[in-house]
């Protein structure tokens, strides 16, 4: 079994639908990235060890799902939706599937992946 899929399947609706939709956006935008569980939540990154060079994460809380980018503060975000976090991270809190903009999120992901690759 896939631990990322198990994590997402274990969430209550509507968080499960939101997190599963995020996974499809991530997989489509970054087919070369690998996903794994790291510190209790799904992380996608470079190579076969996502925790070594992480790009993004999906983490569920009781009332929302966080979609975070390790280099999110370095990503161009004309929408203003990314909230800066610790170090270079930035994230967006999602309460419903309707808050996911696949094109916007794919752009963020591709920028974040390119930044990590360039290191």
Secondary structure, DSSP 8 states (H G I E B T S, - for coil): --HHHHHHHTS-TTHHHHHHHHHHHHHHH-TT-EEEEETTEEEEESTT-TTTSEEEEEEE-SS-EEEEETTGGGS--TT---EE-STT-EEEEESSGGG--HHHHHHHHHHHHHHHHH-
